[in-house]
Amino acid sequence: MLCLGTNSLWAADTERGKILHDKACITCHASLMKGQPSLIYTREDRHIQSLAALRKRVQRCSVAAGVNWSQQALEEVIAYLNQSYYHFR
């Protein structure tokens, strides 16, 4: 039996997560990765190795970027990144 209510990540809107991510994160990541922002997620020495670590990093980066995302928005960005790059379960 699948219960979507137990994990907000599964119910998150990944399309909205991408929009939020692209608006708030791309510029910084591009500067860190020499103009190729997605390399921050796909490089061999990436630092994120678990869903818990991804959640912490998105929360920290949202503060650094000065965005005031709701918990739902954070979950949407996390879901987008997980679906697109990490594939944690």
N, C-alpha and C positions, 0 to 999 in steps of 0.2 A: 504494500500500500504506500502510495506517495502522498506526502503531506507537505504542500508548498508553504504553509504558514509557519513551519518551524525554522525556516532559514530564509531570511529576507533576501539573501543573495540570489536565490532561485527565482524570486518574484520581481527582481529589479529590472528596470527598463534599460537594456544595454545601448539602445540607440540614443537615449537621452544621456547616458553615461559617456558615450563618445563625444557628444556635443559639448558637455561640461569639460571633459578632459581636453579636447582640442582648444577650447577657449582659454583654459587656465594653465595648461601644462606644456604645450608644444614649444612656446618661445624659450622657456628655461631649458627644456630637454634638448632643443636644437643647439643652444649655446654650449651645453655640456658635451654634446656628441658631434661637434663639428658640422652642424647643419643637417644631421640625420637623427631626428628625435626618437624614432622607433628603435634605434640601436640600444637605447637605454634598457629596453625590455628583452632584446634578443642577443645581447653580447654574451660571450662565453662566461665571463666572470660576474654575471648579474648577481646582485645581493639577495634578491627575493627568492626564497626556497620553500615557502609555505603560504597558505591562505592567510594565516594569522600575521605573518610578516608583511604580506601585501596590504592587509587592512591597516596595520600600523604605519606603513610607509605612505599610503594615500592620506591618512589623517595628518601626518607630519607635513607632507608636501602641501596639503590644502592650507595649513597655517602659514607656511613659508610663502605661498603664492598670494596670501591675503584674501582668499575667498571665504565666504561665510556659508558653506554648504550645510544643508540640513542632513540629518542622519540618512534620510532616504537618498539624497543626492550622493552622499559618500558611497552608499551601497551600490548605486547605479554605476559610478565610476569604477569601483572595485569589480563589479560584475563584468563591465566592458573589458577591463584589462585582463581579467581572468579568462574570459571567453576568447579574447583576441590573441593573447600571448602566453599565459601561464598554464591554463588547463588543470588547476588544482581541483580536488574533489572534497 
